[in-house]
Amino acid sequence: MLRESALPILELFQELTMADVAFVVTMAAVFALVALIAKGVSKL
């Protein structure tokens, strides 16, 4: 019973994990970009 109900949850977890990884990478890239812009502005 547990194994049958665990499969869809596992698939859902994998999809959520991939979405979370993509989200975190995107946020990290945006944060790095903002930090670079802030450094450039502070030099001016």
Biotite code that builds the C-alpha atoms (Angstrom):
import biotite.structure as struc

atoms = struc.array([
    struc.Atom([0.000, 0.000, 0.000], chain_id="A", res_id=1, res_name="MET", atom_name="CA", element="C"),
    struc.Atom([2.794, 2.399, 0.914], chain_id="A", res_id=2, res_name="LEU", atom_name="CA", element="C"),
    struc.Atom([4.818, 1.578, -2.198], chain_id="A", res_id=3, res_name="ARG", atom_name="CA", element="C"),
    struc.Atom([1.861, 2.250, -4.529], chain_id="A", res_id=4, res_name="GLU", atom_name="CA", element="C"),
    struc.Atom([1.164, 5.673, -3.017], chain_id="A", res_id=5, res_name="SER", atom_name="CA", element="C"),
    struc.Atom([4.882, 6.559, -2.798], chain_id="A", res_id=6, res_name="ALA", atom_name="CA", element="C"),
    struc.Atom([5.522, 6.439, -6.556], chain_id="A", res_id=7, res_name="LEU", atom_name="CA", element="C"),
    struc.Atom([3.442, 9.511, -7.561], chain_id="A", res_id=8, res_name="PRO", atom_name="CA", element="C"),
    struc.Atom([4.819, 11.415, -4.570], chain_id="A", res_id=9, res_name="ILE", atom_name="CA", element="C"),
    struc.Atom([8.362, 10.539, -5.655], chain_id="A", res_id=10, res_name="LEU", atom_name="CA", element="C"),
    struc.Atom([7.677, 11.745, -9.206], chain_id="A", res_id=11, res_name="GLU", atom_name="CA", element="C"),
    struc.Atom([6.116, 14.953, -7.882], chain_id="A", res_id=12, res_name="LEU", atom_name="CA", element="C"),
    struc.Atom([9.101, 15.466, -5.562], chain_id="A", res_id=13, res_name="PHE", atom_name="CA", element="C"),
    struc.Atom([11.523, 15.065, -8.491], chain_id="A", res_id=14, res_name="GLN", atom_name="CA", element="C"),
    struc.Atom([9.598, 17.654, -10.553], chain_id="A", res_id=15, res_name="GLU", atom_name="CA", element="C"),
    struc.Atom([9.498, 20.056, -7.606], chain_id="A", res_id=16, res_name="LEU", atom_name="CA", element="C"),
    struc.Atom([13.215, 19.500, -6.960], chain_id="A", res_id=17, res_name="THR", atom_name="CA", element="C"),
    struc.Atom([14.110, 20.309, -10.581], chain_id="A", res_id=18, res_name="MET", atom_name="CA", element="C"),
    struc.Atom([11.904, 23.422, -10.444], chain_id="A", res_id=19, res_name="ALA", atom_name="CA", element="C"),
    struc.Atom([13.508, 24.424, -7.123], chain_id="A", res_id=20, res_name="ASP", atom_name="CA", element="C"),
    struc.Atom([17.020, 23.945, -8.551], chain_id="A", res_id=21, res_name="VAL", atom_name="CA", element="C"),
    struc.Atom([16.165, 26.070, -11.603], chain_id="A", res_id=22, res_name="ALA", atom_name="CA", element="C"),
    struc.Atom([14.627, 28.733, -9.334], chain_id="A", res_id=23, res_name="PHE", atom_name="CA", element="C"),
    struc.Atom([17.637, 28.835, -7.008], chain_id="A", res_id=24, res_name="VAL", atom_name="CA", element="C"),
    struc.Atom([20.076, 29.041, -9.951], chain_id="A", res_id=25, res_name="VAL", atom_name="CA", element="C"),
    struc.Atom([18.039, 31.875, -11.498], chain_id="A", res_id=26, res_name="THR", atom_name="CA", element="C"),
    struc.Atom([17.895, 33.767, -8.196], chain_id="A", res_id=27, res_name="MET", atom_name="CA", element="C"),
    struc.Atom([21.641, 33.279, -7.679], chain_id="A", res_id=28, res_name="ALA", atom_name="CA", element="C"),
    struc.Atom([22.318, 34.645, -11.181], chain_id="A", res_id=29, res_name="ALA", atom_name="CA", element="C"),
    struc.Atom([20.064, 37.669, -10.556], chain_id="A", res_id=30, res_name="VAL", atom_name="CA", element="C"),
    struc.Atom([21.702, 38.276, -7.160], chain_id="A", res_id=31, res_name="PHE", atom_name="CA", element="C"),
    struc.Atom([25.199, 38.078, -8.725], chain_id="A", res_id=32, res_name="ALA", atom_name="CA", element="C"),
    struc.Atom([24.130, 40.501, -11.467], chain_id="A", res_id=33, res_name="LEU", atom_name="CA", element="C"),
    struc.Atom([22.740, 42.967, -8.910], chain_id="A", res_id=34, res_name="VAL", atom_name="CA", element="C"),
    struc.Atom([25.943, 42.668, -6.857], chain_id="A", res_id=35, res_name="ALA", atom_name="CA", element="C"),
    struc.Atom([28.065, 43.371, -9.946], chain_id="A", res_id=36, res_name="LEU", atom_name="CA", element="C"),
    struc.Atom([25.932, 46.420, -10.829], chain_id="A", res_id=37, res_name="ILE", atom_name="CA", element="C"),
    struc.Atom([26.186, 47.650, -7.217], chain_id="A", res_id=38, res_name="ALA", atom_name="CA", element="C"),
    struc.Atom([29.992, 47.304, -7.342], chain_id="A", res_id=39, res_name="LYS", atom_name="CA", element="C"),
    struc.Atom([30.127, 49.202, -10.655], chain_id="A", res_id=40, res_name="GLY", atom_name="CA", element="C"),
    struc.Atom([27.881, 51.976, -9.304], chain_id="A", res_id=41, res_name="VAL", atom_name="CA", element="C"),
    struc.Atom([29.890, 52.312, -6.082], chain_id="A", res_id=42, res_name="SER", atom_name="CA", element="C"),
    struc.Atom([33.066, 52.856, -8.142], chain_id="A", res_id=43, res_name="LYS", atom_name="CA", element="C"),
    struc.Atom([31.398, 55.779, -9.907], chain_id="A", res_id=44, res_name="LEU", atom_name="CA", element="C"),
])
